Amino acid sequence: RGSLVLGQLVCGLQPAERRLLDRLVDDGFELVEAAVRCLDDFEGPDTECTTYIWREEFEDALDDTRDWDVEEFSDTALPEFVELCADLRESQKAESLSDEELKALTRRRRSGVVGSAD
């Protein structure tokens, strides 16, 4: 409440995209309703949205001496995070396949014939 957070406002996520995002976000976060203002129209109206915030019960795990650093994250953890994102996306895609589609995909992969739609 009353905090300034720099980030991106993402609109129009489809339910499957939201579920994927929910799977990716650490359990230390919770999804809450919020009202935000964009910096390019800070005097404008609030935009109602939902956002992930760190759970109060895990606050002792935070380092109060410094903020999260996007450059440090990019240098140290980004490749692993991108791999996790890709793995979760592939898992979600596989979960949406019927048994027959999954069997066909497995056969194609075993034979080395996997198209770009896979």
C-alpha positions as CSV (number, residue, x, y, z in Angstrom):
1,R,0.0,0.0,0.0
2,G,1.4,3.3,-1.1
3,S,4.6,1.8,-2.5
4,L,6.5,2.6,-5.6
5,V,7.4,-0.4,-7.7
6,L,8.9,-0.4,-11.2
7,G,7.6,-3.1,-13.5
8,Q,5.4,-3.8,-16.4
9,L,1.6,-3.9,-16.6
10,V,0.7,-6.9,-18.7
11,C,-2.9,-6.9,-20.1
12,G,-4.9,-9.5,-21.9
13,L,-3.4,-12.8,-20.7
14,Q,-5.3,-15.8,-21.7
15,P,-6.3,-18.3,-18.9
16,A,-3.6,-20.8,-20.0
17,E,-1.0,-18.1,-20.0
18,R,-2.0,-17.0,-16.5
19,R,-1.8,-20.6,-15.3
20,L,1.7,-20.9,-16.7
21,L,2.7,-17.7,-14.9
22,D,1.2,-19.0,-11.7
23,R,3.3,-22.2,-12.0
24,L,6.4,-20.2,-12.6
25,V,6.1,-17.8,-9.6
26,D,7.8,-18.9,-6.4
27,D,5.5,-20.1,-3.6
28,G,6.9,-17.2,-1.5
29,F,4.6,-14.9,-3.5
30,E,0.9,-14.5,-3.4
31,L,-1.5,-13.0,-5.9
32,V,-3.4,-9.9,-4.7
33,E,-5.5,-7.2,-6.2
34,A,-3.9,-3.8,-6.6
35,A,-4.3,-0.4,-8.2
36,V,-1.4,1.0,-10.2
37,R,-0.5,4.1,-12.1
38,C,1.7,4.1,-15.1
39,L,4.7,6.5,-14.9
40,D,3.9,8.0,-18.3
41,D,0.5,9.1,-16.9
42,F,1.2,9.3,-13.2
43,E,-1.5,11.9,-12.6
44,G,-4.0,9.7,-14.5
45,P,-6.5,7.2,-13.1
46,D,-5.5,4.0,-11.3
47,T,-5.6,0.8,-13.2
48,E,-7.1,-2.2,-11.3
49,C,-5.0,-5.3,-11.7
50,T,-3.6,-8.3,-9.8
51,T,0.0,-8.7,-8.9
52,Y,2.3,-11.0,-7.0
53,I,3.7,-9.8,-3.7
54,W,6.0,-11.5,-1.2
55,R,4.1,-13.3,1.5
56,E,4.3,-11.6,5.0
57,E,5.1,-15.0,6.6
58,F,8.3,-15.2,4.6
59,E,9.5,-11.6,5.2
60,D,12.4,-12.9,7.4
61,A,13.9,-14.5,4.2
62,L,14.3,-11.1,2.6
63,D,17.6,-9.1,2.7
64,D,16.5,-5.7,4.1
65,T,19.9,-4.2,3.3
66,R,19.3,-4.1,-0.5
67,D,16.7,-4.2,-3.3
68,W,16.4,-6.9,-5.9
69,D,18.9,-6.1,-8.7
70,V,17.8,-6.9,-12.3
71,E,21.4,-6.6,-13.6
72,E,22.7,-9.1,-11.0
73,F,19.8,-11.4,-11.8
74,S,20.6,-11.2,-15.5
75,D,24.3,-11.9,-14.9
76,T,23.8,-14.8,-12.4
77,A,20.4,-16.4,-12.8
78,L,18.8,-15.5,-16.1
79,P,19.9,-18.5,-18.2
80,E,18.6,-20.9,-15.6
81,F,15.4,-19.0,-15.3
82,V,14.8,-19.0,-19.0
83,E,15.4,-22.8,-19.0
84,L,12.8,-23.2,-16.2
85,C,10.3,-21.1,-18.3
86,A,10.9,-23.3,-21.3
87,D,10.6,-26.5,-19.3
88,L,7.3,-25.4,-17.7
89,R,5.9,-24.3,-21.1
90,E,6.7,-27.7,-22.6
91,S,5.2,-29.4,-19.6
92,Q,2.0,-27.3,-20.0
93,K,1.8,-28.0,-23.7
94,A,2.1,-31.8,-23.0
95,E,-0.6,-31.7,-20.4
96,S,-3.0,-30.2,-22.9
97,L,-2.5,-33.1,-25.4
98,S,-4.9,-36.0,-25.6
99,D,-3.4,-39.4,-25.0
100,E,-3.3,-40.1,-28.7
101,E,-1.6,-36.8,-29.5
102,L,0.9,-37.5,-26.7
103,K,1.7,-41.0,-28.1
104,A,2.1,-39.6,-31.6
105,L,4.5,-36.9,-30.4
106,T,6.5,-39.5,-28.5
107,R,6.7,-41.7,-31.6
108,R,7.9,-38.7,-33.7
109,R,10.5,-37.7,-31.1
110,R,11.8,-41.2,-30.9
111,S,12.1,-41.4,-34.7
112,G,13.8,-38.0,-34.8
113,V,11.0,-36.3,-36.7
114,V,9.8,-33.3,-34.6
115,G,8.4,-30.3,-36.4
116,S,8.3,-26.7,-35.3
117,A,4.7,-27.1,-34.0
118,D,6.0,-29.5,-31.4
